[in-house]
Amino acid sequence: MATRTLITGATGFVGTHLAQYCLDQGDEVHGLSRTANAETAQNIVCDLLDLDAAKRSVANAQPEVVHHLAALASTGRSWQDPARCINDNQAMTWNLLEAVRAEAPEAIVLLAGSGESYGRPQDLPIRENHRLAPTSPYAIAKTACDLIGGLFAEAHGLKVIRARAFNHAGPNQAGEFLIGSLVAQVATAAASGEDSVTLLTGSGDIRRDYTDVRDVVRAYRDLALSNTTGVVNVCRGASTSTSEIVALVAQAAGDRVNVEHSVDDALIRPHETPEVVGSPDLINRLIGWQAQIPLEQTVADALEAALAASA
């Protein structure tokens, strides 16, 4: 079913993938961002920190579905300016929901939350009823936005999906994330004509639950069309170690560049959670969704995109 869709953060990593996927499905897509991106959607330039601007943008788009992806989305950078990360993320979410309440109250709103809201797992896999115990400014900000969504649903009757996505990766991801950083380093080495590259990471034993971004955006759209509301995890349901990710990068690099791995003690976080795995059982029961793209393909496609960008 085609819908009139508004995507905030439409020029970001996930936003560009979601906009293209929705367009491919026949949706009328309005991409809201601070900068233009006319290639993938009808663009609306808007700063969500401005409530009046947010209301005008929603009024102009008259969406049936809203995907709220706009955020200051880096855990690492959130430590550099924690107050801005927390304040801006909350303000953007509050203003968007106020705008939807005023101008498109029947729209379905999907808030792109984070598995980081759960913090250190009490048990694995992490289910939707796990306690919220964020451990970084970014995670605190995303948790606050998640709770704001719950408040607007309870107090104002908005139809809100609080999608808690775990780690995701794919083509054109920024270099501040693990897979994005590793493939960028390999691509730079290949473009420079180097025979080998040594990838530095923290502990190789840290395990995280990775899903391809193209599976994630499929989950977002399917959830929005399902009349589902409330909290839903978006995750593969299996963990992969940092060392295994490096091995997949080396496999994807093939004979173009020899990839070596070295653990840098300076990158090891003393209190880092050893393993995070989410449960996809609820989303599977609700809409039949499960991750389809193997992690090998995710890494290979991410590397090809990085190689093309550095050529």
Buried (B, 14 or more C-beta within 10 A) or exposed (E): EEBBBBBBBBBBBBBBBBBBBBBEBEBBBBBBBEEEBEEBBBBBEBBBEBBEBBBBBBEBBEBBBBBBBBBBBBBEBBEEEBEBBBBBBBBBBBBBBBBBBEBBEEBBBBBBBBBBBBBEBEEBBBBBEBEBBBBBBBBBBBBBBBBBBBBBBEEEEBBBBBBBBBBBBBBBBEBEBBBBBBBBBBBBBBBEEEEEBEBBBBBBEBBBBBBBBBBBBBBBBBBBBBEBBBBBBBBBBBBBBBBBBBBBBBEBBEEBBBBEBEBEEEEEEEEEBEEBBBBBBBBEEBBEBBBEBEBEBBBBBBBBBBBEEBE
